[in-house]
Amino acid sequence: MVSDAETLEKLTPAAKIYFSCHTAVSQLSNKIQEVKNMKQKTNEELLALIEKAVAGDKKSLETVILSVQDLVFNLSLRMLGTFPDAEDAAQDILLKIITHLSSFKWDSVFSTWVFRIAMNHLKNYQKHMFAKFPLSFEFYGDDIKNAKIDDVPDLTQNVEASILAEELKLSCTNVMLQCLDAESRCIFILGTMFKADSRIAGDILGITPEAYRQRLSRIRSKMADFLKEYCGEYGNGTCRCADRVNYAIQNHRLNPAQLDFSSAIPKSTIMEVKEAMENIDDISQEFAFCKTFESPAGLKEFIRTFLDGASCSVVTNA
C-alpha cells in the first residue's frame, strides 16, 4: 500500500500545493465538525440535566445552576456596580431560575432564557447603592478634573501600590456604567460584554433589533467619548488610577483590606469585542475593560445550602 508521503513525492510542484491545501482544508473541516458535535452534545446534556432537575434530581439541578452562576453574577455586577449588591441580586435571580425552571420551553436556548430573567430582575432592582446615590457622567468628569488628589496622605496600609491601582481601575470602569440609565446599561452589557445578536437582545429587552442596534451604537459612542476625554488608562485623559489611590481610599471608594475585584481575578474576557457578531460601529475596541469575574464563594455556598434544604422542593411543585 502506497503511503501519502510516497504519493506526494511523485506529484508535480503545483499538484503538491493542491494536495497539501486539500489535506489542510479536510483536516480543518473535520476539526470544525468535532467542535460542532461537542457543542451539540453539551446542549443535549444540558437539556437532559434540566429535565432531571425539574423531576426533582438535586445533583442535576446543582449542575445546571452552577453552569450559569458566573453569567448571572457578572450581569449583576455590571448592572449594579459593587460586589455585595451583585451577590445579593444574583442570589435572587438564581432562586427565580430554580423556582421557574419547570416553565422553561424546550425549544428555547437556556442561556437566553436566563438572560431574560436576569435582565428583567436587574432593570427594576432598587436595593443597590447607586439606586440611592445615582451617578452621572457630569459628576464623574467633575470629580476627575477637580479632585484634590495631592492633598491626601498615604492611606495604603502597606498594600502594594500597583495592586491598589489595578483594583481601582477595575472598580472605576465598572462603576462608570452606573452613569447610564438601567435600560442603557442592559443594552451596553448585552452588546459589548456578551456580543448578543440584535434579534436575541431585542427579544430579551422587548425592543426591535433595529432599535437595539441604534441605541447600542449611541451608548457606546457616549461611553467612548467619556473615556477619551477623561481616562488616561483607556483614553487620552489625564486621570491615572495610580495617582488617585489615596483619594479613593479617603472617599471610601477603595478598601485596601478588601480587594473584591482583585480577589476575583478576571479569568478571561467574556468576549473579544473587536470580533463582535455584528459590525455595529467601529469603536468596540475602546472597551477592553469588559472582563468576567469569578463568582464569590458565598454565592456558591448559598446555592449548595439552598439545594440541601427543604425549600428545594419548590422546583418540582412550581
Backbone torsions as a table, in degrees:
resi	resn	phi	psi	omega
1	MET	NA	128.8	-177.4
2	VAL	-80.6	131.6	-179.5
3	SER	-80.2	164.4	177.0
4	ASP	-61.5	-35.9	-179.1
5	ALA	-64.5	-42.7	179.6
6	GLU	-66.7	-40.5	178.1
7	THR	-62.0	-44.3	-178.5
8	LEU	-63.1	-35.2	-177.4
9	GLU	-65.9	-29.0	-176.3
10	LYS	-85.5	-11.2	-175.3
11	LEU	-80.0	157.3	172.9
12	THR	-70.6	161.7	179.0
13	PRO	-53.8	-43.3	-179.5
14	ALA	-64.8	-41.3	-179.9
15	ALA	-66.8	-34.3	177.6
16	LYS	-62.4	-43.0	179.4
17	ILE	-61.8	-45.5	179.9
18	TYR	-61.8	-44.5	-178.8
19	PHE	-61.7	-44.0	-179.1
20	SER	-64.5	-43.8	179.9
21	CYS	-64.4	-42.6	-179.8
22	HIS	-61.9	-41.9	179.2
23	THR	-64.0	-42.9	-179.9
24	ALA	-63.7	-43.1	179.6
25	VAL	-63.7	-41.2	179.4
26	SER	-62.9	-42.9	178.8
27	GLN	-65.1	-41.4	178.6
28	LEU	-63.6	-42.3	179.3
29	SER	-61.0	-42.2	178.7
30	ASN	-63.9	-38.8	-179.5
31	LYS	-65.9	-43.0	178.3
32	ILE	-60.7	-42.2	179.9
33	GLN	-64.6	-36.8	177.3
34	GLU	-61.7	-43.7	179.0
35	VAL	-62.8	-44.1	179.1
36	LYS	-61.1	-43.2	179.5
37	ASN	-63.4	-38.7	-179.8
38	MET	-65.0	-44.3	179.5
39	LYS	-64.2	-41.8	179.8
40	GLN	-63.2	-42.2	178.5
41	LYS	-63.2	-41.8	179.4
42	THR	-61.2	-42.9	179.4
43	ASN	-64.9	-42.1	178.7
44	GLU	-63.8	-40.5	178.9
45	GLU	-64.7	-38.9	179.5
46	LEU	-64.1	-44.3	178.6
47	LEU	-63.1	-36.6	177.4
48	ALA	-66.0	-39.4	177.7
49	LEU	-65.2	-41.0	178.7
50	ILE	-62.1	-42.8	178.9
51	GLU	-60.8	-43.0	178.2
52	LYS	-66.4	-38.9	-179.3
53	ALA	-63.2	-44.3	179.6
54	VAL	-63.6	-30.3	178.8
55	ALA	-78.1	-5.7	174.7
56	GLY	112.0	6.1	-179.6
57	ASP	-80.9	109.7	-174.0
58	LYS	-68.3	-35.3	-179.5
59	LYS	-65.2	-41.4	177.6
60	SER	-65.8	-40.4	178.8
61	LEU	-62.2	-42.8	178.9
62	GLU	-61.7	-42.5	179.6
63	THR	-62.6	-42.8	-180.0
64	VAL	-62.8	-47.1	-176.6
65	ILE	-69.1	-40.9	178.6
66	LEU	-64.9	-25.4	-179.7
67	SER	-71.7	-19.5	-178.8
68	VAL	-117.2	1.7	-174.9
69	GLN	-64.0	-39.9	179.2
70	ASP	-65.9	-40.3	177.4
71	LEU	-59.8	-48.4	-178.5
72	VAL	-64.7	-42.7	-179.2
73	PHE	-65.1	-43.8	-178.8
74	ASN	-67.9	-35.7	171.8
75	LEU	-59.2	-46.3	-178.8
76	SER	-64.5	-41.4	-178.9
77	LEU	-63.5	-44.4	179.6
78	ARG	-69.4	-34.9	-178.7
79	MET	-76.0	-31.6	-171.0
80	LEU	-110.6	-23.5	170.3
81	GLY	100.0	-29.5	-176.5
82	THR	-127.8	154.5	-179.5
83	PHE	-63.0	-48.0	-179.0
84	PRO	-59.4	-44.7	179.6
85	ASP	-65.7	-40.0	-179.8
86	ALA	-65.2	-39.3	179.5
87	GLU	-66.1	-41.9	178.3
88	ASP	-62.3	-46.6	-178.6
89	ALA	-66.4	-38.8	179.7
90	ALA	-63.0	-37.6	175.9
91	GLN	-60.1	-45.5	179.0
92	ASP	-60.0	-44.6	-177.1
93	ILE	-66.4	-43.9	179.7
94	LEU	-63.3	-35.2	175.2
95	LEU	-65.0	-39.2	177.3
96	LYS	-63.4	-41.2	178.7
97	ILE	-62.8	-43.5	179.9
98	ILE	-62.5	-48.6	-173.7
99	THR	-76.6	-16.2	179.2
100	HIS	-110.2	9.3	-174.8
101	LEU	-59.9	-32.9	-179.3
102	SER	-68.0	-15.6	179.1
103	SER	-91.2	-2.3	178.2
104	PHE	-62.7	130.4	-179.9
105	LYS	-88.4	129.1	-170.5
106	TRP	-69.0	-17.2	178.5
107	ASP	-89.7	3.9	179.3
108	SER	-96.2	163.6	172.7
109	VAL	-87.9	127.3	-173.0
110	PHE	-60.3	-42.2	-178.0
111	SER	-64.5	-35.2	176.8
112	THR	-65.4	-40.4	177.6
113	TRP	-62.3	-41.5	178.1
114	VAL	-65.3	-43.9	177.4
115	PHE	-54.7	-46.5	-176.2
116	ARG	-62.7	-45.5	178.5
117	ILE	-61.6	-45.3	-177.5
118	ALA	-65.5	-47.7	-177.8
119	MET	-64.8	-41.6	178.3
120	ASN	-61.5	-36.3	178.5
121	HIS	-71.6	-44.1	-173.2
122	LEU	-73.9	-32.1	179.8
123	LYS	-61.5	-31.3	-176.1
124	ASN	-107.3	9.7	-176.4
125	TYR	-76.0	124.1	-174.6
126	GLN	-118.6	8.2	-175.7
127	LYS	-96.6	13.1	-178.4
128	HIS	-101.4	163.8	-172.2
129	MET	-58.7	-41.1	-174.0
130	PHE	-80.4	-7.1	169.7
131	ALA	-73.9	-31.1	179.5
132	LYS	-87.0	-32.2	-178.8
133	PHE	-128.5	75.6	-175.1
134	PRO	-64.5	149.2	179.0
135	LEU	-107.0	164.7	174.7
136	SER	-144.1	158.9	176.8
137	PHE	-63.7	-32.6	179.2
138	GLU	-63.7	-46.1	178.9
139	PHE	-63.0	-45.5	-178.4
140	TYR	-61.0	-45.9	-179.3
141	GLY	-64.7	-41.4	179.1
142	ASP	-63.9	-39.4	179.2
143	ASP	-64.9	-39.2	179.4
144	ILE	-65.9	-41.5	-176.4
145	LYS	-75.5	-37.9	-168.2
146	ASN	-111.5	-4.2	-179.8
147	ALA	-63.3	137.2	179.8
148	LYS	-89.1	74.4	-173.4
149	ILE	-73.0	-18.9	-177.7
150	ASP	-85.5	-8.3	-176.6
151	ASP	-95.2	11.4	-175.0
152	VAL	-106.6	134.6	178.4
153	PRO	-72.5	174.1	178.1
154	ASP	-72.1	118.1	-178.7
155	LEU	-120.0	17.4	-170.4
156	THR	-74.6	-10.8	176.9
157	GLN	55.4	39.4	176.5
158	ASN	65.5	15.9	174.0
159	VAL	-85.3	139.0	-177.3
160	GLU	-56.3	132.8	-174.5
161	ALA	-59.8	-39.5	-177.9
162	SER	-65.5	-33.5	178.5
163	ILE	-68.1	-43.6	179.1
164	LEU	-66.1	-37.9	178.6
165	ALA	-64.5	-40.0	178.3
166	GLU	-67.3	-40.6	176.6
167	GLU	-60.7	-43.7	-180.0
168	LEU	-64.5	-40.3	179.4
169	LYS	-62.1	-46.5	180.0
170	LEU	-64.5	-41.0	179.2
171	SER	-67.8	-44.8	-175.5
172	CYS	-63.1	-46.6	-178.8
173	THR	-66.5	-28.5	177.1
174	ASN	-74.8	-46.1	-179.9
175	VAL	-65.4	-30.2	179.8
176	MET	-56.5	-31.3	178.6
177	LEU	-62.1	-22.2	-179.5
178	GLN	-70.8	-9.7	175.0
179	CYS	-74.2	-15.6	175.8
180	LEU	-88.9	150.9	173.2
181	ASP	-70.0	165.6	-171.8
182	ALA	-58.6	-42.9	-179.0
183	GLU	-65.0	-41.9	179.5
184	SER	-66.8	-37.1	176.0
185	ARG	-61.3	-43.7	178.6
186	CYS	-57.1	-47.0	-177.7
187	ILE	-64.3	-46.2	-179.3
188	PHE	-61.9	-45.6	-177.7
189	ILE	-64.8	-45.8	179.8
190	LEU	-63.9	-41.3	-175.2
191	GLY	-82.6	-30.4	-173.2
192	THR	-101.5	-35.7	-179.9
193	MET	-90.7	-40.0	-172.2
194	PHE	-110.1	2.1	178.5
195	LYS	41.3	48.7	179.9
196	ALA	-68.3	135.4	173.2
197	ASP	-59.5	142.7	-174.0
198	SER	-61.8	-29.7	178.2
199	ARG	-69.1	-41.9	179.5
200	ILE	-69.7	-46.1	-179.4
201	ALA	-62.5	-42.4	177.7
202	GLY	-61.1	-39.6	178.4
203	ASP	-65.4	-41.7	179.5
204	ILE	-62.3	-41.2	-174.1
205	LEU	-93.1	-7.6	178.6
206	GLY	76.2	31.0	176.4
207	ILE	-130.4	166.8	-179.1
208	THR	-74.2	155.0	176.6
209	PRO	-57.0	-37.9	179.5
210	GLU	-64.3	-44.3	178.8
211	ALA	-63.6	-39.1	178.4
212	TYR	-61.9	-47.3	-178.2
213	ARG	-63.1	-42.5	179.9
214	GLN	-64.1	-44.6	-178.2
215	ARG	-69.3	-38.5	178.3
216	LEU	-61.6	-42.9	179.8
217	SER	-62.9	-43.1	179.4
218	ARG	-65.3	-42.3	-178.1
219	ILE	-66.7	-43.0	179.7
220	ARG	-65.6	-35.4	176.8
221	SER	-63.3	-41.6	179.4
222	LYS	-63.6	-44.4	178.8
223	MET	-64.3	-44.5	-178.5
224	ALA	-64.5	-39.6	178.6
225	ASP	-61.7	-41.5	179.7
226	PHE	-64.9	-45.5	179.9
227	LEU	-60.7	-44.2	-178.7
228	LYS	-62.8	-37.4	-176.1
229	GLU	-78.1	-38.0	-169.9
230	TYR	-112.1	-35.6	-168.3
231	CYS	-87.0	126.8	176.6
232	GLY	-86.6	-12.4	179.5
233	GLU	-83.8	-43.6	-175.5
234	TYR	-118.3	1.5	-179.2
235	GLY	-143.0	-151.7	-177.0
236	ASN	-108.9	13.8	-176.0
237	GLY	-78.6	178.9	-177.8
238	THR	-94.2	-10.7	-175.9
239	CYS	-72.6	123.5	176.4
240	ARG	-123.7	129.3	-176.9
241	CYS	-57.4	-41.3	-177.4
242	ALA	-61.0	-29.2	-179.0
243	ASP	-81.5	-14.7	-172.8
244	ARG	-112.1	8.6	-176.9
245	VAL	-58.1	-53.6	-177.4
246	ASN	-64.9	-38.8	177.0
247	TYR	-61.4	-41.0	179.1
248	ALA	-65.8	-39.7	178.1
249	ILE	-64.9	-44.4	-179.6
250	GLN	-59.9	-34.3	-177.9
251	ASN	-97.3	17.9	174.6
252	HIS	60.1	30.3	175.4
253	ARG	-97.0	-12.0	-177.9
254	LEU	-145.9	132.7	-179.4
255	ASN	-123.0	109.0	-178.5
256	PRO	-57.5	-24.3	-178.5
257	ALA	-86.2	-7.7	-177.8
258	GLN	-145.0	89.6	-178.1
259	LEU	-97.1	82.2	-173.5
260	ASP	-59.5	-48.5	-175.4
261	PHE	-68.2	-43.0	-179.1
262	SER	-67.5	-31.6	179.8
263	SER	-74.9	-20.5	176.0
264	ALA	-108.3	56.7	-170.7
265	ILE	-46.6	129.9	177.3
266	PRO	-55.4	123.9	-179.3
267	LYS	-79.6	-38.6	-179.8
268	SER	-171.5	167.2	173.6
269	THR	-72.9	141.3	177.0
270	ILE	-60.3	-34.1	176.5
271	MET	-155.6	156.9	169.6
272	GLU	-87.0	108.5	-172.9
273	VAL	-59.1	-37.0	-177.4
274	LYS	-67.6	-12.9	176.2
275	GLU	-107.9	34.4	-176.6
276	ALA	-59.9	152.2	-176.8
277	MET	-61.7	-34.1	-178.5
278	GLU	-123.7	134.6	-180.0
279	ASN	-84.8	80.3	-174.8
280	ILE	-84.6	-38.4	177.4
281	ASP	-152.3	179.2	-176.5
282	ASP	-111.0	23.8	-176.8
283	ILE	-117.6	12.2	-174.2
284	SER	-62.6	-25.9	-178.8
285	GLN	-70.5	-9.0	177.8
286	GLU	-68.4	-15.8	-169.8
287	PHE	-110.3	49.7	-179.7
288	ALA	-69.2	-10.9	-177.9
289	PHE	-80.1	-4.5	-177.3
290	CYS	-77.6	90.6	-178.3
291	LYS	-116.7	167.8	179.0
292	THR	-109.4	147.1	-175.9
293	PHE	-120.1	155.9	174.2
294	GLU	-66.0	138.8	172.5
295	SER	-64.7	143.1	178.1
296	PRO	-60.4	150.3	179.1
297	ALA	-58.9	-32.6	-179.7
298	GLY	-62.8	-33.2	179.5
299	LEU	-69.9	-41.4	178.0
300	LYS	-64.0	-40.8	179.3
301	GLU	-66.4	-37.4	177.4
302	PHE	-59.1	-44.6	-179.5
303	ILE	-60.8	-48.5	-177.0
304	ARG	-66.5	-38.8	178.7
305	THR	-63.9	-43.0	179.3
306	PHE	-63.6	-44.1	-177.3
307	LEU	-68.4	-25.1	178.5
308	ASP	-83.8	-10.7	-177.8
309	GLY	-91.6	173.9	-177.6
310	ALA	-68.2	-25.7	-176.5
311	SER	-65.1	-18.0	-177.6
312	CYS	-61.4	-20.9	-179.0
313	SER	-64.8	-14.3	-179.6
314	VAL	-64.3	-21.1	-179.6
315	VAL	-62.1	-48.9	-177.8
316	THR	-77.8	-16.5	-179.2
317	ASN	-98.9	-2.2	-176.3
318	ALA	-66.5	NA	NA
